[in-house]
Amino acid sequence: MRDAPKLEVRDVCMRFRRQGADSDFEVLNSISFCVYEGERYSLVGPSGCGKTTLLNIIAGFERPTTGEVLVDGAPVRGPDPSRAVVFQEDALFPWLTALDNVRFGPCVRGRRESADKWKELLKTVGLEGFDDYYPAQLSGGMRQRVAVARALANEPAVLLMDEPFGALDALTRTQMHEWLLELWRRFRFTVVFVTHDIDEAILLSDRVGVMAGAPGRLIGEVEIKLGEPRKAEVTVSSEFAELKGRVLELLGMGWRGVGNVRSRS
Amino acid sequence: MSGALVPLGIVGAWAVASAQKGVFGLFLATPGEVATEFVRLLWSGELVSHVLASLSRVAVGLVTAILVGVPLGIGMGAWRSVDVAIAPLLNFLRPIPIAAWVPLVVLVFGIGELPARVLVFMGAIHPIVVNTILGVRGVRLLHVRAARMLGANNWQVVRRVLIPSALPSVLAGIRLGLGIAWWVVIVAELLAVRSGLGYMMVQAMALLRSDTMMVGIFVIGVVGLGLNRFAILTEELLMPWRKV
């Protein structure tokens, strides 16, 4: 028997009223899943399937039409420091240095801690000596490291990541995967990771939730049992290929799916 | 170096023109005469007191324009009802040259400091309001959300996100306002007040002293450049992240 879930998404639906139409536009259809302490959960699905909307609901930026989100058993009522977000785009405050970005959360919450603690955190994410750099002086990868440090500074119950490496080049992205895996081994945070990259989802997760679009719904989950410590090399192993096959099949793009397309043409 | 060629050419042409007999030679002072007049005005302290008189009016008018314009711009940028109530009036007033207001303002406020300050205020407020509106509307939802999820309350969002996001645009508006204020104060001083560089120049016109007028024009240009430089340095100081 497992512990109580850290994060519970319970029957979340999201509909928008359509102008001049008699039916509502359904973005999310009855989404339910749980994430446990220290677990890495990825949501993978095609563009427009509502992944980001779902993450925004978990973060508290948007309210679901029905259903609810619970963190440590308490319902989410709006954005608060129990759920830290790393955004898709670069969302650092450009007017603050790396160090001031990282300690923004503790500062607004009235925690007075010495700068050394946050310098140490920047060092942990691989940015020793970049304390006084402004975001504009850092590379895309470095900025996302600061964004992760800023999120972790509040010691959130759940870390939410919305395609955080989507804007990076392929090589930097692979480096960031290794880096995130290492960071997780150190902090063991609970994380929900949204992506449309199946390899990324499998590599970085303990469990992958597969979504389909129109309306957005969860169509299956794949347990990822790959050895620890996990490294990027695992993406070329046969276990990895098999897991990827299962995700593709859920998405209707497995060999059977492809066969169907062929027979039709 | 090559940037000095055109001005030097103009001074050369001026020297030739002012040495002619006839109208040009009679009314256009030579470069030498203007330089002598400059030294005289500087030495007697007249020039400095005129410059300070003009600058003090710019300072008072501009600070008032900032104190009124920035809150007004924030209100118009943030709330539609405020925008709808005030924008038509400002859009109507903006294209009217401040020079057109001078006779009326003098009639209402008399001759003195007050009408000059009022005219500076009227000229400087427009770019400050417009740029503040743009700055407030340019705040990114992403930054507001980031601050919220990190635990910021409403007031902290205003102070730590809205204000720094809007600052570059607001300061650019103030810099434009400063340029207009310097332009307006000279015009105001031609009629509305009995000191300052503008007043020095109307007086010179009455005495047919083209040398004094040209000193005035030169000093207005140099001080204007200095003010712009001052504004840029202030911006760099207030927004260190923009310099990188």
Interface residues (C-beta under 8 A of the other chain):
Chain A: A59 G60 F61 G78 P79 D80 P81 R83 A84 V85 F87 E89 A91 L92 F93 P94 W95 L96 T97 F104 G105 V108 R109 Y134 P135 A136 Q137 R150 N154
Chain B: L142 H143 R145 A146 A147 R148 M149 L150 G151 A152 N153 Q156 R160 V161 P164 S165 L167 M239 P240 W241 V244
